[in-house]
Amino acid sequence: MSLILDSLKKVNSTKKSGNAVPPSLLNLKPSGSRGKAPRKSLLVLLAVAVIGFIIVLFMPTDDSRYKVNAAGGIKQDVPQAVQPVAVKKPASDTQPKETPAPEYDPTAANKQRLAAMNSLPEINKPAPTPAPLPVPAPAPEQQTAPTPMPEPQPTTPSTVPAQPVQKSNPSFVLTGRAKREYDRMIDYNTMTAQAASALRSGNSRKAEELYGKALAEKVTKPSLTGLLTAKIRQGKVNEIQGIINNYSYTADSSVISAAALEISDMGYTEQALNLLSANSSKAGSGQIYYTAGIIQENSADYAKAETAYKKAVQSAPGDSYFLYAYARILDVQKKYEDALTGYARLAEMPSAESGLRNSAQQRASAIQTYLDSIRKDK
């Protein structure tokens, strides 16, 4: 190596002076043998060594980019992304065999789901009630001993299912106007019930107050009739017509008739008839005339009662009770032929009750027999 470096220095100094390098300047031998001409083979070896050293010195360290192809040339590869280096595990003595991936089987999946469903606990299923055991009849010679009660068996959560908890319906929630109407209805029913109880117990003043509050909440015929009754029982007969005028749409013939009968029961017959007469033009006047006939019949004024019943029948010809009352008042006054006509008409009325129709037939047959006997005597 020292010989090569020494020769290179001489070549370098000769190049700087501009002269050609003679072969004698290349000292390839040791200092003891200098002055002799070098051989050509040594020069070739020197050149090859220098070229190899330069190639090794300037060649890039990463030689993976260059590969020798089959033709003997150098092929440059395109750099690729760095791949993660897989860590190799130490190989064991016995390598596991590769098993193929299981295929999806719908039948097996359904069987698995069915098995999972069957394994679930039962929900809200009532426990079966055991049938009572038959008790054998005791023999006549033997005395019956008390049957020992069976000891209660402890129950476990697995044998007795939990009972379902009754919950209120959360969807039934009243709000706004519906809630206000519901509250008013509750208040109205409460007040009318308390008023009716006070009226039955004889506390007419309390009943009047409660019925008045109920009417302020909701105007109905029961509450209006109760208010009129409470006032009549306190002797406030003169206020009745004014209240009827204030509630003219609600005070129909049935409300007025009930008030008139209440006044008549209190002993104010004339005031009751005057109330009926003042409201005879209302719709359903047949009810008013019928009530007037009852009051007059109870007062033994049969002629006026006959007139009232006749007007009731004329107002409502299809009402069987009005016709029966009219035929009866004729019968009471011994107007048998007119009464027979009324009874016969009632017996053929399909809308009449069976009991009322049978009674009219029997009375008509008795009157007919009586009239026939009178004609024979003549």
C-alpha positions in Angstrom: 0.0 0.0 0.0 2.9 2.3 0.8 4.3 1.7 -2.7 1.0 2.7 -4.3 0.8 6.0 -2.2 4.4 6.9 -3.1 3.7 6.4 -6.8 0.6 8.5 -6.6 2.5 11.4 -5.1 5.0 11.3 -7.9 2.4 11.3 -10.5 0.7 14.2 -8.8 3.9 16.3 -8.7 4.6 15.5 -12.4 1.1 16.6 -13.4 1.6 19.9 -11.6 4.8 20.6 -13.5 3.1 19.8 -16.8 5.5 17.1 -17.9 4.5 13.6 -18.9 4.9 10.8 -16.4 7.6 8.4 -17.5 7.2 4.8 -16.5 10.4 5.1 -14.5 8.8 7.3 -12.0 6.4 4.7 -10.9 8.2 3.1 -8.0 6.4 -0.1 -7.4 9.2 -1.9 -5.6 10.6 -1.4 -2.1 13.3 1.1 -1.5 16.0 -1.5 -1.8 15.0 -2.3 -5.4 14.2 1.2 -6.7 15.7 2.3 -10.0 14.6 -0.8 -11.9 11.9 -0.6 -14.5 8.5 -1.9 -13.3 6.6 -4.6 -15.1 3.5 -4.0 -17.1 1.5 -6.4 -15.1 2.1 -4.5 -12.0 0.8 -1.3 -13.6 -2.4 -3.1 -14.7 -2.9 -4.4 -11.2 -2.3 -0.9 -9.8 -4.9 0.6 -12.1 -7.4 -2.0 -11.3 -6.9 -1.5 -7.6 -7.2 2.3 -7.9 -10.4 2.0 -9.9 -11.9 -0.5 -7.4 -11.0 1.7 -4.5 -12.7 4.8 -6.1 -15.8 2.7 -6.9 -15.9 1.4 -3.4 -15.3 4.9 -2.0 -18.0 6.7 -4.0 -20.6 3.9 -4.3 -23.9 4.6 -2.2 -24.3 2.5 0.9 -27.9 1.4 0.0 -27.4 -1.0 -2.9 -30.9 -2.3 -2.8 -31.8 0.2 -5.5 -29.7 -1.5 -8.0 -30.3 -5.1 -9.1 -28.7 -7.1 -11.8 -31.2 -8.3 -14.3 -31.0 -11.4 -16.4 -29.3 -9.6 -19.3 -26.4 -8.5 -17.2 -27.4 -4.9 -16.9 -28.2 -2.9 -13.7 -31.8 -2.1 -13.1 -32.9 0.6 -10.8 -36.0 -0.1 -8.7 -38.5 2.5 -7.6 -38.4 3.0 -3.9 -41.4 1.6 -2.2 -43.1 2.4 1.1 -41.4 1.0 4.2 -43.2 -2.2 5.2 -43.4 -3.1 8.8 -41.0 -5.8 9.8 -42.8 -8.9 11.1 -41.3 -10.3 14.2 -40.8 -14.0 13.8 -41.9 -16.1 16.7 -39.8 -19.0 17.7 -41.1 -22.1 15.9 -42.3 -24.8 18.3 -41.7 -28.4 17.9 -45.3 -29.2 17.0 -46.9 -26.7 14.5 -50.8 -26.6 14.8 -52.6 -27.6 11.7 -54.6 -25.0 9.9 -58.4 -25.5 10.3 -60.8 -24.2 7.6 -63.1 -21.3 8.5 -66.6 -22.5 9.6 -69.3 -21.9 7.0 -72.6 -20.1 8.0 -75.4 -22.5 8.6 -78.9 -20.9 8.9 -80.4 -24.1 10.4 -77.7 -24.2 13.1 -78.2 -20.5 13.9 -82.0 -20.9 14.2 -81.5 -23.9 16.5 -79.2 -21.8 18.6 -81.7 -19.0 18.9 -84.5 -21.4 19.8 -82.4 -22.9 22.5 -81.7 -19.4 23.9 -85.4 -18.6 23.9 -86.3 -21.7 25.7 -83.7 -21.0 28.4 -85.3 -17.6 29.3 -87.3 -17.4 32.6 -91.1 -17.2 32.4 -92.7 -13.8 32.8 -96.0 -13.1 34.5 -97.2 -16.7 34.2 -99.5 -17.6 37.2 -98.5 -20.6 39.2 -100.8 -23.5 38.6 -103.3 -24.0 41.4 -103.2 -27.6 42.6 -106.4 -29.5 42.6 -107.8 -30.3 46.1 -107.2 -33.8 47.2 -110.4 -35.8 47.9 -111.0 -36.4 51.6 -112.1 -40.0 52.3 -115.3 -40.4 54.3 -114.6 -41.6 57.9 -115.8 -45.1 58.9 -118.8 -45.2 61.3 -116.9 -47.0 64.0 -113.9 -44.6 63.9 -113.8 -41.1 65.1 -112.6 -38.5 62.7 -109.3 -37.0 63.8 -108.4 -33.5 62.8 -106.5 -33.4 59.6 -103.1 -31.9 60.1 -102.5 -28.8 58.1 -99.6 -29.2 55.6 -96.5 -27.2 56.5 -96.0 -24.3 54.1 -93.3 -25.0 51.7 -90.7 -22.3 51.1 -91.1 -20.7 47.8 -88.2 -19.7 45.7 -88.1 -17.0 43.0 -87.6 -19.7 40.4 -90.9 -21.5 41.3 -93.2 -18.5 42.0 -93.0 -15.8 39.3 -93.2 -12.2 40.2 -96.7 -10.7 40.1 -97.2 -7.9 37.6 -97.3 -4.4 39.0 -100.5 -2.6 38.2 -99.7 0.7 36.8 -101.9 3.6 35.9 -102.4 4.5 32.4 -100.1 7.5 31.7 -101.9 8.4 28.5 -105.1 9.3 30.5 -104.0 12.8 31.5 -106.5 15.7 31.3 -105.1 19.1 30.5 -106.4 22.5 29.7 -110.1 22.8 28.9 -110.8 19.1 29.4 -109.4 19.2 32.9 -111.5 22.2 33.8 -114.7 20.6 32.5 -113.9 17.4 34.4 -113.3 19.4 37.6 -116.6 21.3 37.1 -118.5 18.0 36.6 -117.0 16.6 39.8 -117.9 19.8 41.7 -121.5 19.7 40.3 -122.1 16.1 41.2 -120.8 16.6 44.7 -123.0 19.6 45.3 -126.2 18.0 44.0 -125.6 14.9 46.1 -125.1 17.0 49.2 -128.2 19.1 48.3 -130.4 16.0 47.9 -129.2 14.6 51.2 -130.0 17.9 52.9 -133.4 17.9 51.3 -134.2 14.4 52.5 -133.1 15.3 56.0 -135.4 18.3 56.1 -132.7 21.0 55.9 -134.4 22.9 53.0 -132.3 26.0 53.5 -129.0 24.1 53.1 -130.5 22.3 50.1 -131.5 25.7 48.5 -127.9 27.0 48.9 -126.3 23.9 47.4 -128.7 23.7 44.5 -128.1 27.4 43.8 -124.3 26.7 43.6 -124.9 23.7 41.4 -127.0 25.8 39.0 -124.2 28.3 38.8 -121.9 25.5 37.6 -124.3 23.7 35.3 -128.0 24.3 34.6 -129.9 21.0 34.5 -133.5 19.9 35.2 -132.7 17.9 38.3 -130.9 20.8 40.0 -133.6 23.3 39.0 -136.3 21.0 40.3 -134.4 20.5 43.5 -134.1 24.3 44.0 -137.8 24.8 43.4 -138.7 22.1 45.8 -136.4 23.5 48.5 -138.0 26.9 48.1 -141.6 25.5 48.2 -140.9 23.6 51.4 -139.7 26.8 53.0 -143.0 28.5 51.9 -141.4 30.7 49.2 -144.2 29.9 46.7 -144.3 33.4 45.3 -140.6 33.0 44.0 -141.4 30.0 41.9 -142.7 31.7 38.8 -139.7 34.1 38.8 -137.2 31.2 38.8 -139.1 29.5 36.0 -138.9 32.6 33.9 -135.1 32.9 34.6 -134.6 29.3 33.4 -137.3 29.3 30.7 -135.4 26.9 28.4 -134.8 24.4 31.2 -138.1 24.7 33.0 -140.2 22.5 30.7 -143.6 20.9 31.5 -142.1 18.2 33.7 -140.3 20.7 35.9 -143.4 22.9 36.2 -145.7 19.8 36.9 -143.3 18.6 39.7 -143.3 22.1 41.3 -147.1 22.3 41.1 -147.6 18.9 42.7 -145.2 20.0 45.5 -147.1 23.2 46.1 -150.4 21.2 46.1 -148.9 18.7 48.7 -148.0 21.8 50.9 -151.7 22.7 50.9 -151.6 25.5 48.3 -154.0 24.0 45.8 -155.0 27.3 44.2 -151.4 28.5 43.8 -150.5 25.1 42.2 -153.4 25.4 39.6 -152.5 29.0 38.9 -148.9 28.0 38.2 -150.1 25.3 35.8 -152.5 27.7 34.0 -149.8 30.3 33.6 -147.5 27.9 31.8 -150.1 25.9 29.8 -148.8 27.4 26.5 -145.4 25.6 26.9 -144.5 22.7 24.7 -145.8 19.4 26.2 -148.9 21.0 27.6 -150.6 17.6 27.9 -148.4 17.0 30.9 -149.5 20.2 32.5 -153.2 19.5 31.9 -152.8 15.9 33.2 -151.2 17.3 36.4 -154.0 19.8 36.8 -156.5 16.9 36.5 -154.7 15.0 39.2 -154.8 18.0 41.6 -158.5 18.6 40.9 -159.4 14.9 41.2 -157.6 14.8 44.6 -159.7 17.8 45.6 -162.9 15.9 44.5 -163.6 18.5 41.8 -164.3 15.8 39.2 -165.9 18.0 36.6 -162.8 20.2 36.3 -160.6 17.1 36.4 -162.6 15.7 33.5 -162.0 18.8 31.5 -158.3 18.8 32.3 -157.9 15.1 31.4 -159.8 15.7 28.1 -157.4 18.5 27.2 -154.5 16.3 28.0 -155.8 13.5 25.7 -156.4 16.1 22.9 -152.8 17.4 23.3 -151.3 13.9 23.3 -153.7 11.3 21.8 -151.1 8.5 21.8 -150.4 8.7 25.6 -152.1 5.7 27.2 -151.9 7.2 30.8 -153.7 10.3 29.7 -156.5 8.2 28.1 -156.8 5.9 31.1 -157.1 8.9 33.4 -159.8 10.4 31.2 -161.8 7.1 31.0 -161.5 6.5 34.7 -162.8 10.0 35.6 -165.8 9.4 33.3 -166.3 6.0 35.1 -166.2 7.7 38.5 -168.9 10.1 37.3 -171.0 7.1 36.1 -170.7 8.3 32.5 -170.4 4.6 31.5 -170.9 4.9 27.7 -168.2 7.5 27.3 -166.0 5.5 29.7 -166.6 2.3 27.7 -165.4 4.1 24.6 -162.3 5.3 26.3 -161.5 1.8 27.8 -162.1 0.1 24.4 -159.8 2.5 22.7 -157.1 1.9 25.3 -157.4 -1.9 25.0 -156.6 -1.7 21.3 -153.6 0.8 21.8 -150.4 -1.1 20.9 -148.2 1.3 22.8 -150.0 0.8 26.1 -148.5 -1.5 28.7 -149.9 -4.9 29.1 -151.1 -4.4 32.6 -152.9 -1.2 31.7 -154.4 -2.7 28.6 -155.7 -5.8 30.6 -157.2 -3.5 33.2 -159.0 -1.5 30.5 -160.4 -4.7 28.9 -161.7 -6.0 32.2 -163.4 -2.7 33.1 -164.8 -2.4 29.6 -166.3 -5.9 29.8 -167.9 -5.1 33.2 -169.4 -1.9 31.9 -170.7 -3.6 28.8 -172.3 -6.3 30.9 -173.9 -3.7 33.1 -175.2 -1.7 30.1 -176.7 -4.9 28.5 -178.5 -5.7 31.7 -180.0 -2.3 31.9 -181.3 -2.5 28.3 -182.9 -5.9 29.0 -184.7 -4.5 32.0 -186.2 -1.8 29.8 
